[in-house]
């Protein structure tokens, strides 16, 4: 587990799946081919990055 895993949540815009760990996001991208995933700060709810 990385320190950023405790600060972020990722949501796939293609299928609405949510992830708490970046490794799960990477696995989802690899298996499903979904690349449109947003990262949000869990404390503020602000969008951190948009893929």
N, C-alpha and C positions, 0 to 999 in steps of 0.2 A: 504494500500500500504506500502510496506517495502522499506527501502533505497536502497537495492540491486536491486530492480525493475527498478530503474532509471539508472543503470549502465550496465545491461545485456540484451542480447537478446538470446532466445532459439530457436533452429531449430531441428525439428524432422527429423531424418535421414531416417525414414521409409516412411513418406508421404510428407516431405518437408514443413509441416506447420511451421509457425513462431509465436513466442509468445513474448510479452513484459512484462508479469507478471508471476511470479512463480506460482501463484494460477491457472492460465490458463494451465500451463504445468502439474500441478498435476491433474487437471480435465481431460486433454487430456489422460494422462497415465491411469487414472481410467476408462474412457469411451471407449477408443480405444485399450488399452492394449499395446500401443507403449512405449517401455522403452529406446529406443536408441535415446536420445536427447542430443545435444551438447549445451553448454552455452558459449557465446562469449561476450567479453568486447566490448561495443558499441563505446568507444572512440578509442581503438587501433585495434579492429578487431581480437584480439588474442583469441584463444581457452582457456577458463577457466576451463572447465570440460567436460569430455566425459562420458556419461552414457551408 
